[in-house]
């Protein structure tokens, strides 16, 4: 029986989901697009991270990558964000850190200190996935940051579950081309990969610590979600490698944490189908067919699995948000007058639209010290 790539066929079926009118570009959609590009008939020749690690290619960092940062911390301090609520009791900063002066590659960050004893709290780096999705638009303003964006796209309200209640949190838009991060060498956008992202993030981090020297010895944690299942451990590997190489604790890494991590394609896809079935979104018959015809332990899968079973599985669940099956869908993306729109348990399905409106306001970009940009959640 003819065999074809497991990932190409299954993710092709995944891509068919975008024909539904309720779908929108998201972090998960970008992950699908990325994996499809890897599973084309002529994928680019790349080394695995393990091969790169064995070759110690990420040791290319040198002390020459660290530039003077005097005075830049105060220049990056945010006076106030447009529409922020009264009584903000913590300092916030944002701006660019150059990671390659020759190419003109700069990464954008947003940093919020804890309102309570910030000098004793750890430093936490948050990375969103995609790959190619913004830690500012998702992490900072929709998930764990101190503010959420109201449905008017102009004003903010406090997030009672913000992580900066217990830590100093650093959000990074990476790699270059994501959000406000950019390169003056446009070919950089087509060369992004795990290795270059880890190195750029590391160069960003050591320069940022020069800009904020009070955090140099602070306990440091790396956290993230989705494709950060690659970003987080690979950055951790780079940090540990360079600490050992220079016989110095350049970054005081204490731990990592990844949520909803995408690490292994086959395991994740098998888990996805199991999830549909155990949540009554696929029938017992479909589940039995998947178990019979779909081998998730190899790179190949039978034509029966491709043409019959998986297509049925993907369309059987109907019109839902696959990544939050109990949540409502956004049926009205227009901005509203006043504060919040329809919110269920602090979740608003239209929050992407509010975030895009807010972060594209000229006064917001100015307050953030960002270059005028047509900002989007995912590149």
C-alpha atoms as a printed R data frame, in Angstrom:
    type eleno elety resid chain resno       x      y      z
1   ATOM     1    CA   UNK     A     1   0.000  0.000  0.000
2   ATOM     2    CA   UNK     A     2   1.306  3.456 -0.872
3   ATOM     3    CA   UNK     A     3   2.770  5.396  2.024
4   ATOM     4    CA   UNK     A     4   2.927  9.162  2.413
5   ATOM     5    CA   UNK     A     5   4.168 11.475  5.132
6   ATOM     6    CA   UNK     A     6   2.067 11.225  8.296
7   ATOM     7    CA   UNK     A     7   2.567 14.878  9.163
8   ATOM     8    CA   UNK     A     8   1.877 16.191  5.672
9   ATOM     9    CA   UNK     A     9  -1.422 14.365  5.360
10  ATOM    10    CA   UNK     A    10  -2.716 14.957  8.865
11  ATOM    11    CA   UNK     A    11  -1.762 18.586  8.912
12  ATOM    12    CA   UNK     A    12  -3.185 19.098  5.456
13  ATOM    13    CA   UNK     A    13  -6.436 17.938  6.970
14  ATOM    14    CA   UNK     A    14  -5.842 20.356  9.844
15  ATOM    15    CA   UNK     A    15  -5.374 23.183  7.378
16  ATOM    16    CA   UNK     A    16  -8.790 22.471  5.917
17  ATOM    17    CA   UNK     A    17 -10.261 23.747  9.163
18  ATOM    18    CA   UNK     A    18  -9.496 27.307  8.127
19  ATOM    19    CA   UNK     A    19 -12.326 27.243  5.569
20  ATOM    20    CA   UNK     A    20 -14.792 27.658  8.408
21  ATOM    21    CA   UNK     A    21 -15.908 31.297  8.766
22  ATOM    22    CA   UNK     A    22 -15.394 31.350 12.542
23  ATOM    23    CA   UNK     A    23 -11.676 30.539 12.326
24  ATOM    24    CA   UNK     A    24  -8.999 33.205 12.646
25  ATOM    25    CA   UNK     A    25  -5.241 33.230 12.406
26  ATOM    26    CA   UNK     A    26  -3.800 32.167 15.730
27  ATOM    27    CA   UNK     A    27  -0.750 30.767 17.445
28  ATOM    28    CA   UNK     A    28  -2.036 27.253 16.724
29  ATOM    29    CA   UNK     A    29  -2.640 28.042 13.031
30  ATOM    30    CA   UNK     A    30   0.953 29.239 12.677
31  ATOM    31    CA   UNK     A    31   2.199 25.992 14.207
32  ATOM    32    CA   UNK     A    32   0.250 24.038 11.585
33  ATOM    33    CA   UNK     A    33   1.655 26.174  8.767
34  ATOM    34    CA   UNK     A    34   5.174 25.671 10.066
35  ATOM    35    CA   UNK     A    35   4.892 21.891 10.263
36  ATOM    36    CA   UNK     A    36   3.368 21.767  6.789
37  ATOM    37    CA   UNK     A    37   6.387 23.639  5.453
38  ATOM    38    CA   UNK     A    38   8.685 21.082  7.086
39  ATOM    39    CA   UNK     A    39   6.807 18.170  5.541
40  ATOM    40    CA   UNK     A    40   6.781 19.367  1.939
41  ATOM    41    CA   UNK     A    41   8.129 17.073 -0.775
42  ATOM    42    CA   UNK     A    42  11.411 19.010 -0.790
43  ATOM    43    CA   UNK     A    43  11.927 20.289  2.757
44  ATOM    44    CA   UNK     A    44  15.008 22.415  3.442
45  ATOM    45    CA   UNK     A    45  18.046 20.522  4.665
46  ATOM    46    CA   UNK     A    46  18.430 21.296  8.354
47  ATOM    47    CA   UNK     A    47  20.231 19.833 11.316
48  ATOM    48    CA   UNK     A    48  18.298 18.669 14.335
49  ATOM    49    CA   UNK     A    49  18.898 20.555 17.562
50  ATOM    50    CA   UNK     A    50  20.718 17.490 18.894
51  ATOM    51    CA   UNK     A    51  23.090 17.564 15.908
52  ATOM    52    CA   UNK     A    52  23.621 21.282 16.385
53  ATOM    53    CA   UNK     A    53  24.256 20.732 20.071
54  ATOM    54    CA   UNK     A    54  26.788 18.016 19.294
55  ATOM    55    CA   UNK     A    55  28.585 20.409 16.967
56  ATOM    56    CA   UNK     A    56  28.386 23.124 19.641
57  ATOM    57    CA   UNK     A    57  27.135 25.579 17.031
58  ATOM    58    CA   UNK     A    58  25.388 27.636 19.701
59  ATOM    59    CA   UNK     A    59  28.752 28.432 21.286
60  ATOM    60    CA   UNK     A    60  29.228 31.108 18.622
61  ATOM    61    CA   UNK     A    61  28.242 33.728 21.211
62  ATOM    62    CA   UNK     A    62  31.150 35.892 22.317
63  ATOM    63    CA   UNK     A    63  31.618 38.771 24.705
64  ATOM    64    CA   UNK     A    64  31.783 40.999 21.619
65  ATOM    65    CA   UNK     A    65  28.016 40.494 21.327
66  ATOM    66    CA   UNK     A    66  27.531 42.564 24.497
67  ATOM    67    CA   UNK     A    67  27.146 46.300 23.852
68  ATOM    68    CA   UNK     A    68  27.184 49.226 26.309
69  ATOM    69    CA   UNK     A    69  23.729 49.744 27.830
70  ATOM    70    CA   UNK     A    70  24.240 52.729 30.124
71  ATOM    71    CA   UNK     A    71  21.210 55.011 30.395
72  ATOM    72    CA   UNK     A    72  18.966 52.790 28.281
73  ATOM    73    CA   UNK     A    73  16.966 51.399 31.204
74  ATOM    74    CA   UNK     A    74  15.639 54.835 32.106
75  ATOM    75    CA   UNK     A    75  15.033 55.626 28.428
76  ATOM    76    CA   UNK     A    76  12.887 52.485 28.179
77  ATOM    77    CA   UNK     A    77  10.729 53.310 31.199
78  ATOM    78    CA   UNK     A    78   7.059 53.715 30.298
79  ATOM    79    CA   UNK     A    79   5.486 56.829 31.788
80  ATOM    80    CA   UNK     A    80   1.976 55.505 31.311
81  ATOM    81    CA   UNK     A    81   0.194 53.325 28.792
82  ATOM    82    CA   UNK     A    82  -2.755 54.940 27.015
83  ATOM    83    CA   UNK     A    83  -5.982 53.924 28.697
84  ATOM    84    CA   UNK     A    84  -4.351 52.233 31.667
85  ATOM    85    CA   UNK     A    85  -6.474 52.149 34.828
86  ATOM    86    CA   UNK     A    86  -5.901 54.368 37.836
87  ATOM    87    CA   UNK     A    87  -3.567 53.213 40.580
88  ATOM    88    CA   UNK     A    88  -0.877 51.295 38.680
89  ATOM    89    CA   UNK     A    89   1.676 50.513 41.394
90  ATOM    90    CA   UNK     A    90   4.572 48.936 39.484
91  ATOM    91    CA   UNK     A    91   7.211 50.064 37.004
92  ATOM    92    CA   UNK     A    92   7.041 48.970 33.381
93  ATOM    93    CA   UNK     A    93   9.572 49.229 30.571
94  ATOM    94    CA   UNK     A    94   9.727 48.457 26.866
95  ATOM    95    CA   UNK     A    95  12.035 48.963 23.940
96  ATOM    96    CA   UNK     A    96  14.558 47.325 21.644
97  ATOM    97    CA   UNK     A    97  17.750 45.389 22.248
98  ATOM    98    CA   UNK     A    98  20.157 44.994 19.335
99  ATOM    99    CA   UNK     A    99  21.173 41.368 18.783
100 ATOM   100    CA   UNK     A   100  23.057 41.865 15.490
101 ATOM   101    CA   UNK     A   101  24.306 45.406 14.775
102 ATOM   102    CA   UNK     A   102  25.633 44.493 11.324
103 ATOM   103    CA   UNK     A   103  22.281 43.142 10.139
104 ATOM   104    CA   UNK     A   104  20.331 45.746 12.120
105 ATOM   105    CA   UNK     A   105  18.383 43.035 13.940
106 ATOM   106    CA   UNK     A   106  16.544 44.199 17.059
107 ATOM   107    CA   UNK     A   107  14.203 42.373 19.411
108 ATOM   108    CA   UNK     A   108  11.377 44.121 21.240
109 ATOM   109    CA   UNK     A   109  10.572 43.497 24.889
110 ATOM   110    CA   UNK     A   110   7.986 44.541 27.473
111 ATOM   111    CA   UNK     A   111   8.977 44.232 31.139
112 ATOM   112    CA   UNK     A   112   6.818 44.605 34.238
113 ATOM   113    CA   UNK     A   113   8.189 44.593 37.742
114 ATOM   114    CA   UNK     A   114   6.304 43.216 40.685
115 ATOM   115    CA   UNK     A   115   4.447 45.798 42.773
116 ATOM   116    CA   UNK     A   116   5.538 43.952 45.912
117 ATOM   117    CA   UNK     A   117   9.219 43.693 46.882
118 ATOM   118    CA   UNK     A   118  10.419 43.552 43.300
119 ATOM   119    CA   UNK     A   119  14.044 43.601 44.465
120 ATOM   120    CA   UNK     A   120  13.644 40.137 45.994
121 ATOM   121    CA   UNK     A   121  11.401 38.538 43.367
122 ATOM   122    CA   UNK     A   122  12.743 36.269 40.595
123 ATOM   123    CA   UNK     A   123  12.997 37.244 36.926
124 ATOM   124    CA   UNK     A   124  10.734 35.280 34.563
125 ATOM   125    CA   UNK     A   125  11.009 35.291 30.774
126 ATOM   126    CA   UNK     A   126   7.811 34.451 28.862
127 ATOM   127    CA   UNK     A   127   7.900 33.186 25.256
128 ATOM   128    CA   UNK     A   128   4.890 32.521 23.075
129 ATOM   129    CA   UNK     A   129   5.023 29.994 20.288
130 ATOM   130    CA   UNK     A   130   3.676 29.825 16.776
131 ATOM   131    CA   UNK     A   131   6.441 29.824 15.717
132 ATOM   132    CA   UNK     A   132   6.116 33.470 14.814
133 ATOM   133    CA   UNK     A   133   3.555 34.685 17.348
134 ATOM   134    CA   UNK     A   134   3.836 37.597 19.747
135 ATOM   135    CA   UNK     A   135   4.529 37.308 23.464
136 ATOM   136    CA   UNK     A   136   3.272 40.881 23.771
137 ATOM   137    CA   UNK     A   137  -0.101 40.368 22.089
138 ATOM   138    CA   UNK     A   138  -0.797 36.967 23.621
139 ATOM   139    CA   UNK     A   139   1.235 36.546 26.800
140 ATOM   140    CA   UNK     A   140   1.280 40.142 28.020
141 ATOM   141    CA   UNK     A   141  -2.199 41.357 27.046
142 ATOM   142    CA   UNK     A   142  -4.322 38.197 26.860
143 ATOM   143    CA   UNK     A   143  -2.801 35.753 29.300
144 ATOM   144    CA   UNK     A   144  -0.465 36.511 32.207
145 ATOM   145    CA   UNK     A   145   0.397 40.200 31.921
146 ATOM   146    CA   UNK     A   146  -0.817 42.908 34.289
147 ATOM   147    CA   UNK     A   147  -3.418 44.317 31.881
148 ATOM   148    CA   UNK     A   148  -6.199 43.088 29.622
149 ATOM   149    CA   UNK     A   149  -7.585 45.173 26.772
150 ATOM   150    CA   UNK     A   150 -11.192 46.319 26.907
151 ATOM   151    CA   UNK     A   151 -13.564 45.738 24.014
152 ATOM   152    CA   UNK     A   152 -13.212 49.360 22.891
153 ATOM   153    CA   UNK     A   153  -9.629 48.646 21.809
154 ATOM   154    CA   UNK     A   154  -8.521 51.802 23.629
155 ATOM   155    CA   UNK     A   155  -8.512 51.158 27.367
156 ATOM   156    CA   UNK     A   156  -7.056 48.602 29.767
157 ATOM   157    CA   UNK     A   157  -8.148 46.876 32.942
158 ATOM   158    CA   UNK     A   158  -6.106 45.020 35.555
159 ATOM   159    CA   UNK     A   159  -5.667 41.276 35.287
160 ATOM   160    CA   UNK     A   160  -6.213 39.851 38.789
161 ATOM   161    CA   UNK     A   161  -4.186 36.745 37.857
162 ATOM   162    CA   UNK     A   162  -1.113 38.600 36.582
163 ATOM   163    CA   UNK     A   163   2.195 36.828 37.130
164 ATOM   164    CA   UNK     A   164   3.928 40.040 38.156
165 ATOM   165    CA   UNK     A   165   2.072 39.745 41.455
166 ATOM   166    CA   UNK     A   166   4.762 37.205 42.394
167 ATOM   167    CA   UNK     A   167   7.624 37.819 39.917
168 ATOM   168    CA   UNK     A   168   9.240 40.345 37.592
169 ATOM   169    CA   UNK     A   169   8.092 39.296 34.123
170 ATOM   170    CA   UNK     A   170   9.857 39.886 30.812
171 ATOM   171    CA   UNK     A   171   7.944 39.379 27.545
172 ATOM   172    CA   UNK     A   172   9.999 39.010 24.352
173 ATOM   173    CA   UNK     A   173   8.802 39.199 20.740
174 ATOM   174    CA   UNK     A   174  11.040 36.714 18.949
175 ATOM   175    CA   UNK     A   175  12.408 35.984 16.376
176 ATOM   176    CA   UNK     A   176  12.937 39.186 14.376
177 ATOM   177    CA   UNK     A   177   9.864 39.918 12.273
178 ATOM   178    CA   UNK     A   178   7.432 39.012 15.054
179 ATOM   179    CA   UNK     A   179   5.404 41.905 16.436
180 ATOM   180    CA   UNK     A   180   7.593 44.990 16.829
181 ATOM   181    CA   UNK     A   181  10.873 43.074 16.486
182 ATOM   182    CA   UNK     A   182  12.576 43.655 13.153
183 ATOM   183    CA   UNK     A   183  15.709 43.427 11.038
184 ATOM   184    CA   UNK     A   184  17.100 45.891  8.512
185 ATOM   185    CA   UNK     A   185  18.250 42.824  6.569
186 ATOM   186    CA   UNK     A   186  14.977 41.426  5.269
187 ATOM   187    CA   UNK     A   187  16.535 38.077  4.331
188 ATOM   188    CA   UNK     A   188  16.776 37.427  8.084
189 ATOM   189    CA   UNK     A   189  13.035 36.778  8.085
190 ATOM   190    CA   UNK     A   190  13.466 33.767  5.817
191 ATOM   191    CA   UNK     A   191  16.381 32.321  7.773
192 ATOM   192    CA   UNK     A   192  14.783 32.000 11.196
193 ATOM   193    CA   UNK     A   193  15.141 28.642 12.886
194 ATOM   194    CA   UNK     A   194  15.493 27.089 16.319
195 ATOM   195    CA   UNK     A   195  19.263 27.609 16.450
196 ATOM   196    CA   UNK     A   196  19.221 31.255 15.368
197 ATOM   197    CA   UNK     A   197  16.251 32.025 17.623
198 ATOM   198    CA   UNK     A   198  18.029 30.534 20.643
199 ATOM   199    CA   UNK     A   199  21.200 32.467 19.908
200 ATOM   200    CA   UNK     A   200  19.382 35.778 19.303
201 ATOM   201    CA   UNK     A   201  17.348 35.327 22.471
202 ATOM   202    CA   UNK     A   202  20.513 34.611 24.422
203 ATOM   203    CA   UNK     A   203  22.272 37.692 23.008
204 ATOM   204    CA   UNK     A   204  19.141 39.697 23.843
205 ATOM   205    CA   UNK     A   205  19.171 38.377 27.386
206 ATOM   206    CA   UNK     A   206  22.813 39.107 28.222
207 ATOM   207    CA   UNK     A   207  22.471 42.630 26.799
208 ATOM   208    CA   UNK     A   208  19.190 43.165 28.644
209 ATOM   209    CA   UNK     A   209  20.925 42.160 31.884
210 ATOM   210    CA   UNK     A   210  23.573 44.787 31.167
211 ATOM   211    CA   UNK     A   211  20.743 47.304 30.755
212 ATOM   212    CA   UNK     A   212  19.105 46.094 33.997
213 ATOM   213    CA   UNK     A   213  22.188 45.095 36.037
214 ATOM   214    CA   UNK     A   214  20.200 44.708 39.245
215 ATOM   215    CA   UNK     A   215  18.832 41.454 37.758
216 ATOM   216    CA   UNK     A   216  22.177 39.888 36.832
217 ATOM   217    CA   UNK     A   217  22.307 37.622 39.877
218 ATOM   218    CA   UNK     A   218  18.555 37.221 40.298
219 ATOM   219    CA   UNK     A   219  17.008 33.746 40.064
220 ATOM   220    CA   UNK     A   220  15.926 33.363 36.428
221 ATOM   221    CA   UNK     A   221  13.195 31.163 34.958
222 ATOM   222    CA   UNK     A   222  12.166 30.573 31.329
223 ATOM   223    CA   UNK     A   223   8.500 29.882 30.608
224 ATOM   224    CA   UNK     A   224   6.322 29.597 27.534
225 ATOM   225    CA   UNK     A   225   3.676 27.688 25.599
226 ATOM   226    CA   UNK     A   226   3.016 25.976 22.262
227 ATOM   227    CA   UNK     A   227   6.125 26.051 20.026
228 ATOM   228    CA   UNK     A   228   8.000 27.419 23.020
229 ATOM   229    CA   UNK     A   229   8.267 23.689 23.692
230 ATOM   230    CA   UNK     A   230  11.290 24.151 21.417
231 ATOM   231    CA   UNK     A   231  12.266 27.710 22.357
232 ATOM   232    CA   UNK     A   232  12.402 27.215 26.132
233 ATOM   233    CA   UNK     A   233  14.637 24.120 26.457
234 ATOM   234    CA   UNK     A   234  16.890 25.236 23.615
235 ATOM   235    CA   UNK     A   235  17.453 28.630 25.237
236 ATOM   236    CA   UNK     A   236  18.112 26.839 28.529
237 ATOM   237    CA   UNK     A   237  20.663 24.633 26.769
238 ATOM   238    CA   UNK     A   238  22.360 27.699 25.311
239 ATOM   239    CA   UNK     A   239  22.507 29.390 28.726
240 ATOM   240    CA   UNK     A   240  24.016 26.342 30.433
241 ATOM   241    CA   UNK     A   241  26.462 25.817 27.590
242 ATOM   242    CA   UNK     A   242  27.782 29.372 27.793
243 ATOM   243    CA   UNK     A   243  27.901 29.371 31.593
244 ATOM   244    CA   UNK     A   244  30.151 26.330 31.323
245 ATOM   245    CA   UNK     A   245  32.134 27.654 28.367
246 ATOM   246    CA   UNK     A   246  33.043 30.889 30.140
247 ATOM   247    CA   UNK     A   247  33.228 29.257 33.590
248 ATOM   248    CA   UNK     A   248  30.877 31.944 34.865
249 ATOM   249    CA   UNK     A   249  27.193 32.176 35.777
250 ATOM   250    CA   UNK     A   250  26.338 34.685 33.063
251 ATOM   251    CA   UNK     A   251  22.623 33.930 33.459
252 ATOM   252    CA   UNK     A   252  21.470 32.507 36.799
253 ATOM   253    CA   UNK     A   253  19.059 29.954 35.349
254 ATOM   254    CA   UNK     A   254  17.077 28.097 38.016
255 ATOM   255    CA   UNK     A   255  14.383 26.329 36.027
256 ATOM   256    CA   UNK     A   256  12.033 26.130 33.050
257 ATOM   257    CA   UNK     A   257   8.294 25.631 32.663
258 ATOM   258    CA   UNK     A   258   6.328 24.894 29.489
259 ATOM   259    CA   UNK     A   259   2.553 24.750 29.089
260 ATOM   260    CA   UNK     A   260   0.738 23.036 26.208
261 ATOM   261    CA   UNK     A   261   4.151 22.411 24.693
262 ATOM   262    CA   UNK     A   262   4.592 21.261 21.111
263 ATOM   263    CA   UNK     A   263   7.691 19.084 21.199
264 ATOM   264    CA   UNK     A   264   7.106 15.919 19.167
265 ATOM   265    CA   UNK     A   265   4.808 15.872 16.125
266 ATOM   266    CA   UNK     A   266   3.656 12.255 16.245
267 ATOM   267    CA   UNK     A   267   2.993 12.199 19.987
268 ATOM   268    CA   UNK     A   268   1.100 15.479 19.845
269 ATOM   269    CA   UNK     A   269  -1.104 14.388 16.958
270 ATOM   270    CA   UNK     A   270  -1.916 11.080 18.639
271 ATOM   271    CA   UNK     A   271  -2.811 13.036 21.763
272 ATOM   272    CA   UNK     A   272  -4.989 15.390 19.727
273 ATOM   273    CA   UNK     A   273  -7.124 12.546 18.376
274 ATOM   274    CA   UNK     A   274  -7.354 10.941 21.803
275 ATOM   275    CA   UNK     A   275  -8.508 14.293 23.178
276 ATOM   276    CA   UNK     A   276 -11.299 14.569 20.589
277 ATOM   277    CA   UNK     A   277 -12.567 11.097 21.404
278 ATOM   278    CA   UNK     A   278 -12.385 11.395 25.199
279 ATOM   279    CA   UNK     A   279 -14.333 14.675 25.009
280 ATOM   280    CA   UNK     A   280 -17.119 13.190 22.864
281 ATOM   281    CA   UNK     A   281 -16.030 15.164 19.778
282 ATOM   282    CA   UNK     A   282 -15.339 12.009 17.770
283 ATOM   283    CA   UNK     A   283 -17.465  8.887 17.642
284 ATOM   284    CA   UNK     A   284 -16.373  5.519 18.969
285 ATOM   285    CA   UNK     A   285 -16.389  4.260 15.383
286 ATOM   286    CA   UNK     A   286 -13.966  6.975 14.257
287 ATOM   287    CA   UNK     A   287 -11.711  6.319 17.235
288 ATOM   288    CA   UNK     A   288 -11.623  2.594 16.463
289 ATOM   289    CA   UNK     A   289 -10.676  3.340 12.840
290 ATOM   290    CA   UNK     A   290  -7.871  5.668 13.968
291 ATOM   291    CA   UNK     A   291  -6.552  2.985 16.312
292 ATOM   292    CA   UNK     A   292  -6.711  0.398 13.534
293 ATOM   293    CA   UNK     A   293  -5.306  2.299 10.551
294 ATOM   294    CA   UNK     A   294  -3.201  5.165 11.914
295 ATOM   295    CA   UNK     A   295   0.286  4.317 13.169
296 ATOM   296    CA   UNK     A   296   1.612  7.348 15.039
297 ATOM   297    CA   UNK     A   297   4.922  5.716 15.898
298 ATOM   298    CA   UNK     A   298   6.385  6.041 12.389
299 ATOM   299    CA   UNK     A   299   6.801  8.740  9.762
300 ATOM   300    CA   UNK     A   300   4.340  6.994  7.462
301 ATOM   301    CA   UNK     A   301   0.665  6.167  7.599
302 ATOM   302    CA   UNK     A   302  -1.670  4.180  5.377
303 ATOM   303    CA   UNK     A   303  -3.767  5.755  2.635
304 ATOM   304    CA   UNK     A   304  -6.889  4.525  4.429
305 ATOM   305    CA   UNK     A   305  -5.922  6.592  7.462
306 ATOM   306    CA   UNK     A   306  -5.255  9.628  5.278
307 ATOM   307    CA   UNK     A   307  -8.228  9.559  2.940
308 ATOM   308    CA   UNK     A   308 -10.947  8.257  5.204
309 ATOM   309    CA   UNK     A   309 -10.264  8.257  8.901
310 ATOM   310    CA   UNK     A   310  -8.487 11.522  9.703
311 ATOM   311    CA   UNK     A   311 -10.640 13.634  7.416
312 ATOM   312    CA   UNK     A   312 -13.729 12.255  9.138
313 ATOM   313    CA   UNK     A   313 -12.190 12.893 12.550
314 ATOM   314    CA   UNK     A   314 -11.409 16.531 11.823
315 ATOM   315    CA   UNK     A   315 -14.841 17.435 10.509
316 ATOM   316    CA   UNK     A   316 -16.895 15.323 12.895
317 ATOM   317    CA   UNK     A   317 -16.507 17.709 15.842
318 ATOM   318    CA   UNK     A   318 -18.359 20.601 14.171
319 ATOM   319    CA   UNK     A   319 -17.862 24.349 14.639
320 ATOM   320    CA   UNK     A   320 -15.949 24.779 17.867
321 ATOM   321    CA   UNK     A   321 -12.737 26.327 19.079
322 ATOM   322    CA   UNK     A   322 -10.467 23.267 19.092
323 ATOM   323    CA   UNK     A   323  -8.143 24.880 21.620
324 ATOM   324    CA   UNK     A   324 -10.844 25.823 24.123
325 ATOM   325    CA   UNK     A   325 -13.774 23.552 23.437
326 ATOM   326    CA   UNK     A   326 -15.980 24.921 26.232
327 ATOM   327    CA   UNK     A   327 -15.495 28.561 25.257
328 ATOM   328    CA   UNK     A   328 -17.800 30.676 23.089
329 ATOM   329    CA   UNK     A   329 -16.738 31.704 19.588
330 ATOM   330    CA   UNK     A   330 -16.281 35.274 18.398
331 ATOM   331    CA   UNK     A   331 -19.183 36.115 16.098
332 ATOM   332    CA   UNK     A   332 -18.826 39.897 16.262
333 ATOM   333    CA   UNK     A   333 -15.308 41.234 15.853
334 ATOM   334    CA   UNK     A   334 -16.296 44.897 15.878
335 ATOM   335    CA   UNK     A   335 -15.024 47.086 18.693
336 ATOM   336    CA   UNK     A   336 -17.588 48.027 21.331
337 ATOM   337    CA   UNK     A   337 -18.203 51.296 23.110
338 ATOM   338    CA   UNK     A   338 -17.518 51.125 26.814
339 ATOM   339    CA   UNK     A   339 -15.536 48.490 28.630
340 ATOM   340    CA   UNK     A   340 -15.634 44.751 28.120
341 ATOM   341    CA   UNK     A   341 -17.784 42.810 25.715
342 ATOM   342    CA   UNK     A   342 -19.141 39.331 26.425
343 ATOM   343    CA   UNK     A   343 -16.826 37.682 28.927
344 ATOM   344    CA   UNK     A   344 -17.124 34.170 30.327
345 ATOM   345    CA   UNK     A   345 -14.834 33.394 33.265
346 ATOM   346    CA   UNK     A   346 -12.535 36.256 32.250
347 ATOM   347    CA   UNK     A   347 -12.294 34.894 28.693
348 ATOM   348    CA   UNK     A   348 -13.447 36.992 25.749
349 ATOM   349    CA   UNK     A   349 -13.320 35.116 22.412
350 ATOM   350    CA   UNK     A   350 -12.905 38.404 20.532
351 ATOM   351    CA   UNK     A   351  -9.882 39.583 22.503
352 ATOM   352    CA   UNK     A   352  -7.535 39.139 19.515
353 ATOM   353    CA   UNK     A   353  -9.371 41.956 17.769
354 ATOM   354    CA   UNK     A   354  -9.156 44.266 20.777
355 ATOM   355    CA   UNK     A   355  -5.434 43.577 21.069
356 ATOM   356    CA   UNK     A   356  -4.752 44.293 17.412
357 ATOM   357    CA   UNK     A   357  -6.672 47.582 17.606
358 ATOM   358    CA   UNK     A   358  -4.877 48.697 20.767
359 ATOM   359    CA   UNK     A   359  -1.332 47.800 19.709
360 ATOM   360    CA   UNK     A   360  -1.785 49.530 16.340
361 ATOM   361    CA   UNK     A   361  -2.802 52.839 17.911
362 ATOM   362    CA   UNK     A   362  -0.021 55.404 17.227
363 ATOM   363    CA   UNK     A   363  -0.131 56.721 20.795
364 ATOM   364    CA   UNK     A   364   0.275 53.192 22.159
365 ATOM   365    CA   UNK     A   365   3.257 52.456 19.936
366 ATOM   366    CA   UNK     A   366   4.818 55.752 20.984
367 ATOM   367    CA   UNK     A   367   4.305 54.992 24.681
368 ATOM   368    CA   UNK     A   368   5.895 51.584 24.162
369 ATOM   369    CA   UNK     A   369   8.919 53.171 22.421
370 ATOM   370    CA   UNK     A   370   8.129 51.024 19.378
371 ATOM   371    CA   UNK     A   371   8.843 51.902 15.777
372 ATOM   372    CA   UNK     A   372   5.640 52.701 13.836
373 ATOM   373    CA   UNK     A   373   4.569 49.236 12.763
374 ATOM   374    CA   UNK     A   374   1.625 47.413 11.240
375 ATOM   375    CA   UNK     A   375   1.515 45.119 14.259
376 ATOM   376    CA   UNK     A   376  -0.015 41.626 14.023
377 ATOM   377    CA   UNK     A   377  -0.333 38.756 16.501
378 ATOM   378    CA   UNK     A   378   1.499 36.301 14.252
379 ATOM   379    CA   UNK     A   379   3.875 36.714 11.349
